[in-house]
Amino acid sequence: MSKYDESQIQEDEVVIDLGVLFSDMWRGFKKYWLPIILILLISTIGAMTLTMAFYTPMYKAEATFTVTPSSSDNYDDYTYNYNSSTASLMANTFPYIIESSLLQDIIKESLDVQEIDAEISAQAVENANMFSLSVVSKDGEWSYRVLTSVMENYPQVAKYVIGDSTMNLLSEPTVPQEPYNGMSYLKNGALGLIGGILVGGVILFIYAMSRKTIRKEEDVQEVLGQECLTALPQVYFKKSSNKSKLISIDDRRISAGFLESIRSLRLRLQRMDGVQTVMITSTMKGEGVSTVAMNLAYSLEMDRKRVVLIDADWKHPSLCKMTGTKTQGGLGEAIRQDKLNGYLTMIPKKNVALLASEKGEADPYKIINGEKLPHLLMRLRGIADYIIIDGGSCEDSENVRLADQCDAVVYVVRQDEANGAQILSAMETLSYSRTPISGVVFNGIESGLGSYGSGYGYGKYGYGKYGYGRYGGGYGYGESKAK
């Protein structure tokens, strides 16, 4: 079992990096913002609609009383204290009396109904002989009638429990004209919005917890067990710009961080003993293999190296368009014809030779499984210091055969793209070749909000600051040798 798989199934201890969690949730929102907004709208509108559909206006009739026991008019201290404590007891007992079946039956009889169809409640004031009585129903007039019946019939029931008593009315009840539970669209809409936010948050949390992509530079070593050769920051262009969006170190808009990272990759490559032919590949399409291959070739050329750039992305070639080069054919045609003349074309304004086609190959297996491919690459070794091969993605299994003919394989991993299991599976497929993976180019690192804590500044610096200068000619590719 791989280190990645082991790290994902540990059950003894789960460590959550809050920075990574929030970054993943933010990325999930940017990716699925439309469904999240729809959830918020649906929950808000749904809450308001349900409020309207199930709203029932309720009317409350109220009255406030004091309760005193019936007694003589002659009061002394003892009688006063007795009456006060008895009145308080009566007030606290009243809520239980109104729930009694006896009082309920009397009220039904007085109103000539089978069911009261109203909610009767009473609340006593602590340590006092005061209580409030309320009746709630769907009809204001009915609430008032029930309340009046309770007030009239209570004394004859209470005398069996607490003796004769007198109810002193403090506030005269009236027929309620407005429902006491007024409908609030704003309040219920706000509750629906809060519910939608919670649902959206749970969805984003599940999304973040289920992701197993390579997020940080440290993951390259810890998860993939590979050395990170360089980390390339994400490049952004102004949306309003009509200029090309091609990511090239020749473009003055490209950040200093990107330039320095390509230079670092070049230096790491040059320090590798016996490495002349390098294949660049990735797990999935769209991770930046062609961009890395082209810029590495350009950087080597700036260091006065003779470079051949080969497009071996058989099904989706792109280097002709990216470099602005017209060719007569690519690697497939050169292998079939067993020659380089006519197919090896110089990139405009560059001392880099391009072997690429504008069209894909229908059946590359027949081309690369013969004896001509090794012989062709051997001839290219004789005319170039470095051969950089755009090997496309490992979704195309031709990479294994091609990697056999190379001195090194550089693997491109785009931040937060393929998950660890996918990458390890693709690397395992490449391991069937005799050429080891020399390291990983960690591509597309974002900075700012939603980043994983790594990134580069984007200063406006010239190439000279980092050693990128334009050198004169004086070196080239002898056509007589490339036959």
Helices and strands as residue ranges (DSSP letters): H 3-8, H 18-31, H 33-54, E 59-69, H 77-98, H 101-111, E 119-124, E 130-137, H 140-162, E 165-171, H 185-210, H 217-222, E 228-233, H 256-270, E 277-282, H 289-302, E 307-311, H 319-323, H 331-337, E 345-346, E 352-355, H 364-368, H 372-381, E 386-393, H 399-404, E 408-414, H 420-430, E 437-445, G 463-466
